[in-house]
Amino acid sequence: MQNQTKKFFLYARKSTDEAERQVLSIEAQMFELREFAKKENINIVREFVESKTAKEPGREIFNDMVAQIEQGGAEGILAWHPDRLARNSVDGGRIIYGVDTGKITALKFPTFWFDPTPQGKFMLSIAFGQSKYYVDNLSENVKRGLRQKLRNGNWPAWAPLGYKNDKVNHRIFTDKINANLIKKTFETYATGNYTLKEIRKIIDSLGLIGKKGKMLSISNYQYILTNPFYYGVMRYKGEMYEGKHKPIITKKLFDQVQEVMKQKSKPKTPELKPYIYRGVFHCQECGCFITTETKKGHNYLRCTKRKEICSQKYTREEFMTEQIKTEIQKVSLPLGWAEKMISHLENEKSEKAQSENSFAQNLKSELKDCEEKLDSLLDMILEKSISQEEYNAKKQKILNRKIEISEKLKAFEQKSRNRFELEINFINEANQAKNIALQKNPERIRDFLKKIGSNFQIFDRTLHFEFKNAWKTLANFNRSASGGEASKDQKHQ
């Protein structure tokens, strides 16, 4: 009954260029939200629909909705998930600030629990922060697809010189003319009688040119002679995969070439001393890298000062480590809080799984029904009981419905797999932050700093950086709660 007395705005959004393909269409969101509103007796006074990305602030319809809430037009918002409202800290902050000031007294989501309590607002903040992670995670999914293609023996990019791409069958085949010249390049260099410069002159005279019609450079020949692709093995991101393409040379010839190249190469320079913070920091004053030097038994961090005059002084490595420990503890989550949050997420995950299983089963039944209708429709056209025009129209309608159901099913399955795992992993990592900071393991401390932050700089011997996504939310929450109930709870942990 309480929801009936409050006024809610319904908000649905999907970006046409959004990378998250699993998100329900606007039509599907509207249908689900209206059904949810009926079930929960939610009083919808206006619907806001927007087709625009939420990665950056500036959505006109969203801004209009928030402005009307601030003017008292409604007290709550109904949306499919918090990521429909915001994927950036500015818009997410406006929603949370609205809750803090009492302008927003309720937020309802079919796929997310929210309660206007400190823990509820914290979980909402985490959800907004995790939305950015979802976008980043999608690029990982693309990389995973490429790795699977490689494991299947297929090259996922433009074919190397000596091969061509078959865009129809999605494979590569040998370019006979250039393949013979590539083989000649290996055979000639394997004799050990020619330098790369001489190889270039010989093979260029035989007619080998690059794919854009340009002459090959010495470095191009060096790349060709060290590419295992030509004997049937694909090297991608440092990992080797067995290819299905036809080799141009044998492994034995390739090994002979590597041995010749090794003998002709210059001696390697000594390895750099493994300093802990090598390549981690920049100087905030001039932007140059911070390097490390050892003097009188201590490691010192200093600006390389390669661009311009810089006034920054040395700082001891252990002094910087202590600062990092302090920063890591700012994102520490007490054990009591972590256990309560994980328990709540596990309960919600269990309840969600039951409802989603039922919903998913209904969708699968609808899919099967669509397939049966398509089969029946095919029988009708074969029996000539309907015209071709009727068949085309009905088939298109059924196919559209089938695609819509498939997308909805895929969205539910994707959400149920990702959301809870990400949030529970984050809470566990936050709970371990303090323990990591107290360890005498500089490498692990450094690696955890990279996990939670970015843009690391040093100025006046002081560390400066930006917390990432949900870690920023947690740091801000801990800072604001340090004088309130949260700090009291922490003292009792």
C-alpha positions in Angstrom: 0.0 0.0 0.0 2.9 2.3 0.7 4.0 2.2 -3.0 0.5 3.3 -4.0 0.7 6.5 -2.1 4.1 7.4 -3.5 4.5 8.8 -7.0 7.0 7.0 -9.3 8.6 7.9 -12.5 9.3 5.0 -14.9 12.7 5.2 -16.7 13.8 3.0 -19.6 17.0 3.4 -21.6 19.0 1.6 -24.2 21.8 3.0 -26.3 21.7 2.2 -30.0 25.5 2.1 -30.1 25.9 0.5 -26.7 28.4 -2.3 -26.5 26.3 -4.3 -24.0 24.2 -6.2 -26.5 22.5 -8.3 -23.8 20.5 -5.4 -22.4 16.8 -5.7 -23.0 15.2 -3.6 -25.7 13.3 -0.6 -24.6 10.0 -2.3 -25.5 11.0 -5.3 -23.4 12.0 -3.1 -20.5 8.7 -1.2 -20.7 6.7 -4.4 -20.7 8.6 -5.9 -17.7 8.5 -2.7 -15.7 4.8 -2.2 -16.2 4.2 -5.8 -15.1 6.4 -5.3 -12.1 4.6 -2.1 -11.2 1.2 -3.9 -11.3 2.6 -6.7 -9.1 4.1 -4.3 -6.5 1.3 -1.8 -6.6 3.6 1.0 -7.8 1.9 4.3 -8.7 3.5 5.3 -12.1 2.7 9.0 -12.8 5.0 9.4 -15.9 7.2 7.3 -18.2 10.6 8.5 -19.5 12.1 6.7 -22.4 15.6 7.5 -23.8 17.8 6.0 -26.5 21.2 7.3 -25.4 24.4 6.0 -23.7 24.8 6.7 -20.0 28.6 6.5 -20.1 28.9 10.3 -19.9 26.6 13.0 -18.3 24.3 15.0 -20.5 21.2 12.9 -21.2 18.4 15.4 -21.8 15.5 13.1 -20.7 17.3 11.8 -17.7 18.1 15.4 -16.6 14.5 16.4 -17.1 13.3 13.5 -15.0 15.7 14.4 -12.1 14.8 18.0 -12.3 11.1 17.2 -12.0 11.9 15.0 -9.0 13.8 17.8 -7.4 10.7 20.0 -7.9 8.4 17.4 -6.2 6.9 15.7 -9.3 7.6 12.3 -7.9 9.3 10.6 -4.9 10.6 7.4 -6.6 12.0 5.9 -9.8 11.3 2.5 -11.3 14.0 1.2 -13.7 15.2 -2.2 -14.9 18.6 -2.0 -13.2 20.8 0.8 -11.7 22.9 0.7 -14.8 19.9 2.0 -16.8 20.1 5.2 -14.6 23.8 5.8 -14.7 27.1 4.5 -16.0 29.1 7.5 -14.8 29.9 9.0 -11.4 28.1 12.4 -12.0 24.6 10.9 -12.8 25.1 8.2 -10.1 26.0 10.9 -7.6 22.8 12.9 -8.5 20.6 9.8 -7.7 22.4 9.1 -4.4 22.3 12.8 -3.4 18.6 12.8 -4.1 18.2 9.9 -1.7 20.4 11.6 0.9 18.3 14.8 0.7 15.0 13.0 0.8 14.0 14.1 -2.7 14.1 10.4 -3.7 12.5 8.2 -1.1 12.3 4.9 -3.1 14.1 3.2 -6.0 12.6 0.1 -7.5 14.3 -2.4 -9.8 13.1 -5.9 -10.8 16.7 -7.0 -10.9 18.2 -5.2 -7.9 17.4 -4.7 -4.3 17.5 -1.2 -2.8 16.6 0.2 0.6 17.3 3.8 1.7 19.7 2.8 4.5 23.4 3.4 4.8 24.1 -0.2 3.6 21.5 0.1 0.8 23.0 3.4 -0.4 26.5 1.8 -0.3 25.3 -1.2 -2.4 23.7 1.2 -4.9 27.0 3.1 -5.1 28.8 -0.2 -5.8 26.2 -1.0 -8.5 26.9 2.3 -10.2 30.7 1.7 -10.0 30.3 -1.9 -11.3 28.4 -0.6 -14.3 31.7 0.8 -15.6 33.3 -2.6 -15.0 30.6 -4.3 -17.2 31.7 -2.1 -20.1 35.3 -3.0 -19.6 34.5 -6.6 -19.1 32.8 -6.7 -22.6 36.2 -6.0 -24.2 37.5 -9.0 -22.4 34.7 -11.1 -23.8 35.8 -10.0 -27.3 39.4 -11.0 -26.5 38.1 -14.3 -25.2 36.3 -14.9 -28.5 39.6 -14.2 -30.4 41.4 -16.7 -28.2 38.8 -19.3 -28.9 39.2 -18.8 -32.6 42.9 -19.2 -32.2 42.5 -22.4 -30.3 40.4 -23.7 -33.2 43.4 -23.0 -35.4 42.0 -20.0 -37.3 43.9 -16.7 -37.6 41.6 -13.8 -36.4 43.3 -10.9 -38.2 44.8 -9.9 -41.6 46.9 -12.7 -43.1 50.7 -12.3 -43.1 52.5 -11.6 -46.3 52.5 -14.8 -48.3 48.9 -15.6 -47.4 45.5 -14.1 -48.3 42.2 -13.8 -46.5 39.1 -15.7 -47.7 36.4 -13.4 -46.5 33.6 -15.8 -47.6 34.8 -19.0 -45.8 36.6 -17.0 -43.0 40.0 -18.7 -43.5 43.4 -17.9 -45.1 45.1 -19.6 -48.0 48.6 -19.3 -49.6 49.4 -16.6 -52.1 51.5 -18.8 -54.4 53.7 -16.1 -55.9 54.6 -14.4 -52.6 54.7 -17.7 -50.7 57.6 -18.9 -53.0 59.5 -15.7 -52.4 58.9 -16.0 -48.6 60.4 -19.5 -48.7 63.3 -18.2 -50.8 63.9 -15.6 -48.1 64.2 -18.3 -45.4 66.4 -20.6 -47.5 68.8 -17.8 -48.5 69.2 -16.4 -45.0 69.7 -19.9 -43.5 73.0 -20.2 -45.4 74.5 -17.7 -43.0 76.2 -15.9 -45.9 74.0 -12.8 -46.0 73.0 -10.0 -43.7 69.4 -8.7 -43.5 70.4 -5.7 -45.6 71.7 -8.1 -48.3 68.6 -10.3 -48.0 66.4 -7.3 -48.6 68.3 -6.4 -51.8 68.2 -9.9 -53.2 64.5 -10.6 -52.5 63.3 -7.2 -53.5 65.0 -7.8 -56.9 62.8 -10.9 -57.2 59.6 -8.9 -56.8 58.5 -9.3 -53.2 56.5 -6.3 -52.1 54.2 -5.4 -49.2 50.4 -5.7 -49.3 50.1 -2.0 -49.9 52.4 -2.1 -52.9 55.4 -0.7 -50.9 58.9 -2.0 -50.7 59.7 -4.0 -47.5 62.1 -2.5 -44.9 64.9 -4.4 -43.2 62.7 -4.7 -40.1 59.9 -6.2 -42.2 62.3 -9.0 -43.3 63.4 -9.5 -39.7 59.8 -9.9 -38.7 59.1 -12.4 -41.5 62.2 -14.5 -40.6 61.1 -14.7 -36.9 57.4 -15.3 -37.5 56.5 -19.0 -36.7 53.3 -18.6 -38.7 55.2 -19.7 -41.8 55.8 -23.2 -40.4 52.2 -23.6 -39.1 52.2 -22.0 -35.6 50.4 -18.8 -34.8 51.9 -16.4 -32.2 49.3 -14.0 -30.7 49.8 -11.8 -27.6 52.9 -13.9 -26.7 50.9 -17.2 -26.8 51.4 -19.9 -29.4 48.5 -21.8 -31.2 48.6 -24.6 -33.8 47.2 -23.2 -37.1 45.1 -25.0 -39.7 46.7 -23.0 -42.5 49.2 -24.6 -45.0 52.8 -24.0 -43.9 55.2 -22.4 -46.4 58.4 -23.7 -44.7 59.4 -26.5 -42.4 60.1 -26.2 -38.7 63.6 -27.4 -39.3 64.3 -24.5 -41.8 62.8 -22.0 -39.3 65.1 -23.2 -36.5 68.1 -22.9 -38.8 67.2 -19.3 -39.5 66.8 -18.5 -35.8 70.2 -20.0 -35.1 71.9 -17.9 -37.8 70.1 -14.8 -36.5 71.2 -15.5 -33.0 74.9 -15.8 -34.1 74.7 -12.5 -36.0 72.9 -10.5 -33.3 74.7 -8.3 -30.9 75.2 -9.3 -27.3 72.2 -8.6 -25.1 72.4 -5.7 -22.6 72.5 -6.6 -19.0 69.1 -7.0 -17.4 67.7 -4.1 -15.5 67.7 -4.3 -11.7 64.3 -5.5 -10.6 63.1 -2.4 -8.6 59.6 -2.7 -7.1 58.2 0.6 -8.5 59.9 0.6 -11.9 57.5 2.2 -14.4 54.7 2.8 -11.8 54.9 6.5 -11.1 55.1 9.8 -13.0 56.3 13.1 -11.7 53.3 15.4 -11.1 55.3 18.5 -11.8 56.8 17.8 -15.2 55.2 14.5 -16.2 58.4 12.5 -16.6 58.8 8.9 -15.3 60.0 8.3 -11.8 63.0 6.1 -11.7 64.8 4.3 -8.9 68.4 4.5 -7.8 70.3 2.7 -5.0 72.5 4.8 -2.8 74.2 3.8 0.5 72.1 0.7 0.7 68.7 2.4 0.2 66.5 2.7 -2.9 65.4 6.2 -3.8 62.7 7.3 -6.2 63.4 10.4 -8.3 62.1 12.2 -11.4 64.2 11.5 -14.5 63.8 15.3 -15.4 64.2 14.6 -19.1 61.7 17.2 -20.4 62.4 20.4 -18.4 63.7 21.8 -15.2 62.0 20.1 -12.3 62.2 21.0 -8.6 61.2 17.5 -7.2 63.5 15.8 -4.7 64.4 12.2 -3.9 62.2 10.1 -1.7 63.0 6.8 0.0 61.3 3.7 -1.5 60.2 2.5 1.9 58.6 5.9 2.7 56.5 5.5 -0.5 55.5 2.0 0.5 54.2 3.2 3.8 52.0 5.8 2.0 50.7 3.1 -0.3 49.8 1.0 2.8 47.8 3.9 4.2 45.9 4.4 0.9 45.1 0.7 0.7 43.5 0.8 4.1 41.1 3.5 2.9 39.3 0.8 0.9 39.2 -1.8 3.6 35.9 -3.3 4.5 35.4 -4.7 8.0 34.7 -8.4 8.3 31.3 -7.8 9.9 30.1 -5.6 7.0 31.6 -8.0 4.4 29.8 -11.0 5.9 26.5 -9.2 6.1 26.7 -8.0 2.5 27.8 -11.4 1.2 25.0 -13.1 3.1 22.5 -10.6 1.7 23.8 -11.2 -1.8 23.7 -14.9 -1.4 20.1 -14.8 -0.3 19.2 -12.5 -3.1 21.1 -14.7 -5.5 19.1 -17.7 -4.4 15.8 -15.9 -4.6 16.7 -14.5 -7.9 17.7 -17.8 -9.3 14.3 -19.4 -8.4 12.4 -16.6 -10.0 14.6 -16.5 -13.1 14.5 -20.2 -13.5 10.7 -20.0 -13.7 10.9 -17.0 -16.0 13.5 -18.6 -18.2 11.4 -21.8 -18.5 8.5 -19.7 -19.7 10.7 -18.1 -22.3 12.0 -21.4 -23.5 8.4 -22.7 -23.8 7.6 -19.6 -25.9 10.6 -20.3 -28.1 9.5 -23.8 -28.7 6.0 -22.5 -29.5 7.5 -20.2 -32.1 9.5 -23.0 -33.7 6.3 -25.2 -33.9 4.5 -22.3 -35.5 7.2 -21.9 -38.1 7.1 -25.6 -38.8 3.3 -25.5 -39.2 3.6 -22.4 -41.4 6.1 -24.3 -43.6 3.6 -27.2 -44.0 0.9 -24.7 -45.0 3.0 -23.1 -47.7 4.0 -26.5 -49.0 0.4 -27.6 -49.1 -0.5 -24.3 -50.8 -3.2 -23.6 -48.2 -1.9 -20.0 -47.9 -0.4 -17.6 -50.4 3.3 -16.6 -50.5 2.4 -13.1 -49.3 0.6 -14.5 -46.2 3.4 -16.8 -45.5 6.1 -14.1 -45.7 4.1 -11.8 -43.4 3.3 -14.4 -40.8 6.8 -15.8 -40.9 8.3 -12.3 -40.3 6.0 -11.8 -37.3 6.9 -15.1 -35.7 10.7 -14.6 -36.4 10.6 -11.2 -34.8 9.0 -12.6 -31.7 11.4 -15.5 -31.6 14.4 -13.1 -31.8 12.9 -10.9 -29.1 12.4 -13.9 -26.7 16.0 -15.1 -27.5 17.5 -11.7 -26.6 15.5 -11.5 -23.4 16.6 -15.1 -22.4 20.2 -14.3 -23.1 20.0 -11.1 -21.1 18.7 -12.9 -18.0 21.3 -15.6 -18.2 24.1 -13.1 -18.7 23.0 -10.9 -15.8 22.5 -13.9 -13.4 26.0 -15.1 -14.1 27.9 -11.9 -13.8 26.3 -9.5 -11.2 26.5 -11.5 -8.0 30.0 -13.0 -8.7 31.5 -9.6 -9.4 30.0 -8.0 -6.3 31.0 -10.9 -3.9 34.5 -10.9 -5.3 34.8 -7.2 -4.8 33.6 -7.4 -1.2 36.1 -10.2 -0.5 38.9 -8.2 -1.9 37.9 -5.1 0.1 37.8 -7.2 3.2 41.4 -8.4 2.5 42.7 -4.8 1.9 43.8 -4.2 5.5 45.6 -7.5 5.7 47.5 -6.8 2.5 48.5 -3.4 3.8 50.0 -4.9 6.9 52.0 -7.5 5.1 55.7 -7.1 4.5 55.4 -7.9 0.9 56.1 -4.8 -1.3 55.3 -6.6 -4.5 51.8 -7.6 -3.4 51.2 -4.1 -1.9 52.2 -2.6 -5.3 50.0 -5.0 -7.3 47.0 -4.3 -5.0 47.5 -0.5 -5.5 47.4 -1.0 -9.3 44.1 -3.0 -8.8 42.4 -0.2 -6.9 43.9 2.9 -8.6 45.3 4.6 -11.7 47.3 7.7 -12.8 50.0 7.3 -10.1 52.0 10.4 -9.5 54.5 11.8 -6.9 54.7 15.4 -5.8 56.7 16.8 -2.9 57.4 13.2 -1.9 53.7 12.5 -1.6 51.7 9.8 -3.5 48.8 11.0 -5.7 46.4 8.8 -7.7 42.8 8.2 -8.6 40.7 5.3 -7.2 39.0 3.1 -9.8 35.2 2.8 -10.1 33.8 0.9 -7.1 37.0 1.4 -5.1 36.4 5.1 -5.3 32.9 4.6 -4.0 34.2 2.5 -1.1 37.0 5.0 -0.2 34.4 7.9 -0.2 32.0 5.9 1.9 34.7 5.0 4.5 35.8 8.7 4.6 32.2 10.0 5.1 31.4 7.2 7.6 34.6 7.7 9.7 32.8 10.0 12.2 29.5 8.2 12.2 27.9 4.8 12.7 30.2 3.1 10.3 33.3 4.0 12.3 31.6 2.8 15.5 30.9 -0.6 13.8 34.5 -0.8 12.7 35.7 -0.4 16.2 33.7 -3.4 17.3 35.0 -5.7 14.5 
